[in-house]
Amino acid sequence: MRDFAKAMGVLAKTDKIDAHVIARFADSVRPEIRPLKTEETEILDAFNTRRSQLIIMLTAEKNRLTTASKWTKKDVEKALKGWKRHLPKSTVRLKILSKKARIGGIWTRSCKVFPVWACYVIDHPCRSAGDWNNEPKADSGPCWVAPLNRDSGKYKGRRAIWGGRARIRSVLYMCVISAFVTTPR
């Protein structure tokens, strides 16, 4: 919204000005109306967020362990044990939620995708990504996982993935790595 306001030449920011800019934006762009999250998806979001936080904290403690002094090593190991205990619990909760919500249909059946991943991707849907429970569309652009071009005239810029959803990119990346490592050759 701020960029739209700047493009209109509106640099000041007050509630009244913001309301006017939002009204102009809605009139000009006509964004699609998205439904509010259901209680079920809010719960799923909370557990996905917590699981991600646990993974970040676990990784941080593992990294600290490599440089910990002999005086602090036991404390770091104790913290690691605690985080390792909590992670499987959150994973089980997500699996139960995915079964209860009957989400992930084709993803968990045909692709053998781990239910936690299915919960994450379903909880953070991409615009025009199709019906996650049935057949996904092959459009990766709105998810911000496709390289974007930077061309102008004869200049051909380097393609890069940027903007949008870094978390969903990292989850998708880890799924590909996991599938590659666990697939028999």
C-alpha positions as CSV (number, residue, x, y, z in Angstrom):
1,M,0.0,0.0,0.0
2,R,2.9,2.4,0.8
3,D,4.4,1.9,-2.7
4,F,0.9,2.5,-4.3
5,A,0.6,5.7,-2.3
6,K,4.1,6.8,-3.3
7,A,3.3,6.1,-6.9
8,M,0.2,8.4,-6.6
9,G,2.5,11.1,-5.1
10,V,1.1,10.7,-1.6
11,L,4.0,10.9,0.8
12,A,2.2,11.9,4.0
13,K,0.7,9.2,6.2
14,T,-2.3,9.6,8.4
15,D,-5.4,7.4,9.0
16,K,-7.5,9.6,6.8
17,I,-4.9,9.6,3.9
18,D,-4.4,5.8,4.3
19,A,-8.2,5.2,4.0
20,H,-8.2,7.3,0.8
21,V,-5.2,5.4,-0.7
22,I,-6.7,2.0,0.2
23,A,-10.0,3.0,-1.4
24,R,-8.1,4.2,-4.6
25,F,-6.1,0.9,-4.6
26,A,-9.2,-1.2,-4.3
27,D,-10.9,0.7,-7.1
28,S,-7.9,0.6,-9.4
29,V,-6.5,-2.9,-8.8
30,R,-9.6,-4.8,-7.8
31,P,-7.7,-7.4,-5.7
32,E,-9.4,-10.8,-5.3
33,I,-11.4,-11.2,-2.1
34,R,-9.8,-13.8,0.2
35,P,-11.8,-15.5,2.9
36,L,-10.8,-15.1,6.5
37,K,-8.9,-18.0,8.1
38,T,-11.1,-20.6,9.8
39,E,-10.4,-21.6,13.4
40,E,-8.9,-24.9,12.0
41,T,-6.4,-23.1,9.8
42,E,-5.5,-20.7,12.7
43,I,-4.7,-23.7,14.9
44,L,-2.7,-25.2,12.0
45,D,-0.8,-21.9,11.6
46,A,0.0,-21.7,15.3
47,F,1.5,-25.3,15.3
48,N,3.4,-24.7,12.1
49,T,4.9,-21.5,13.5
50,R,5.8,-23.2,16.8
51,R,7.4,-26.2,14.9
52,S,9.5,-23.7,12.8
53,Q,10.6,-21.9,16.0
54,L,11.6,-25.2,17.6
55,I,13.7,-26.1,14.6
56,I,15.4,-22.7,14.6
57,M,16.2,-23.0,18.3
58,L,17.5,-26.5,17.9
59,T,19.8,-25.5,15.1
60,A,21.1,-22.5,17.1
61,E,21.9,-24.8,20.1
62,K,23.6,-27.3,17.8
63,N,25.8,-24.5,16.4
64,R,26.6,-23.2,19.9
65,L,27.7,-26.7,20.9
66,T,30.5,-26.7,18.4
67,T,32.0,-23.6,19.9
68,A,31.0,-24.0,23.6
69,S,33.7,-23.9,26.2
70,K,34.1,-26.7,28.6
71,W,32.3,-24.6,31.3
72,T,29.1,-24.1,29.2
73,K,29.0,-27.3,27.1
74,K,26.8,-29.1,29.6
75,D,24.3,-26.3,29.7
76,V,24.0,-26.3,25.9
77,E,23.6,-30.1,25.8
78,K,20.8,-29.8,28.4
79,A,19.0,-27.2,26.2
80,L,19.5,-29.4,23.2
81,K,17.8,-32.3,25.0
82,G,14.9,-30.1,25.8
83,W,14.3,-28.9,22.3
84,K,14.7,-32.5,20.9
85,R,11.9,-33.6,23.3
86,H,9.5,-30.9,22.1
87,L,10.0,-31.3,18.3
88,P,8.5,-34.8,17.9
89,K,5.5,-33.7,20.0
90,S,4.8,-30.8,17.6
91,T,5.3,-33.1,14.6
92,V,2.7,-35.5,16.0
93,R,0.3,-32.7,16.7
94,L,0.6,-31.6,13.0
95,K,0.0,-35.1,11.8
96,I,-3.1,-35.4,13.9
97,L,-4.4,-32.0,12.7
98,S,-3.8,-32.9,9.1
99,K,-5.8,-36.2,9.4
100,K,-8.5,-34.4,11.4
101,A,-8.8,-31.7,8.8
102,R,-8.5,-34.2,6.0
103,I,-6.0,-32.0,4.2
104,G,-3.2,-32.8,1.9
105,G,-5.1,-35.3,-0.1
106,I,-3.1,-35.8,-3.3
107,W,0.1,-34.5,-1.8
108,T,0.4,-37.0,1.0
109,R,-1.1,-39.9,-1.1
110,S,0.6,-39.7,-4.5
111,C,3.8,-37.8,-3.7
112,K,4.5,-39.5,-0.4
113,V,5.0,-36.1,1.0
114,F,5.5,-35.9,4.8
115,P,2.2,-34.6,6.4
116,V,4.1,-31.8,8.3
117,W,5.2,-30.4,4.9
118,A,1.7,-30.8,3.5
119,C,0.3,-28.9,6.6
120,Y,2.8,-26.1,6.1
121,V,2.1,-25.7,2.4
122,I,-1.6,-25.9,2.8
123,D,-1.5,-23.4,5.7
124,H,0.5,-21.0,3.5
125,P,-1.3,-21.3,0.1
126,C,0.0,-19.5,-2.9
127,R,-2.4,-17.4,-5.0
128,S,-3.9,-19.4,-7.8
129,A,-2.1,-22.5,-6.6
130,G,-5.2,-24.7,-7.2
131,D,-7.1,-26.8,-4.8
132,W,-4.5,-28.3,-2.4
133,N,-6.7,-31.2,-1.6
134,N,-7.2,-32.3,-5.2
135,E,-5.1,-31.3,-8.2
136,P,-2.4,-28.6,-7.8
137,K,-1.8,-26.1,-10.7
138,A,1.6,-25.9,-12.2
139,D,2.1,-22.2,-11.6
140,S,5.1,-21.6,-9.3
141,G,5.3,-17.8,-9.9
142,P,2.8,-16.7,-7.2
143,C,4.5,-18.8,-4.6
144,W,7.8,-16.9,-5.3
145,V,9.7,-20.0,-6.2
146,A,10.2,-19.3,-9.9
147,P,13.2,-17.1,-11.1
148,L,12.1,-13.6,-12.1
149,N,13.6,-12.0,-15.1
150,R,15.2,-8.5,-15.2
151,D,15.3,-7.7,-18.9
152,S,15.0,-4.3,-20.6
153,G,15.5,-3.8,-24.3
154,K,18.6,-5.7,-25.4
155,Y,19.8,-6.1,-21.8
156,K,19.3,-9.6,-20.5
157,G,19.6,-9.6,-16.7
158,R,20.3,-12.5,-14.4
159,R,17.3,-14.4,-13.3
160,A,16.9,-14.7,-9.5
161,I,14.3,-15.8,-7.0
162,W,13.4,-12.9,-4.7
163,G,10.5,-11.4,-2.9
164,G,7.6,-13.0,-1.2
165,R,7.7,-16.2,0.8
166,A,11.1,-17.1,2.0
167,R,9.7,-19.6,4.5
168,I,7.8,-21.6,1.9
169,R,10.9,-21.6,-0.3
170,S,13.0,-23.1,2.5
171,V,10.4,-25.7,3.3
172,L,10.1,-26.7,-0.4
173,Y,13.9,-26.8,-0.7
174,M,14.2,-29.1,2.4
175,C,11.5,-31.4,1.0
176,V,13.5,-31.7,-2.3
177,I,16.7,-32.4,-0.4
178,S,14.9,-35.0,1.9
179,A,13.4,-36.7,-1.2
180,F,16.7,-36.8,-2.9
181,V,18.6,-38.2,0.1
182,T,15.9,-40.8,0.9
183,T,15.2,-42.0,-2.7
184,P,16.9,-45.3,-3.5
185,R,19.2,-45.1,-6.5
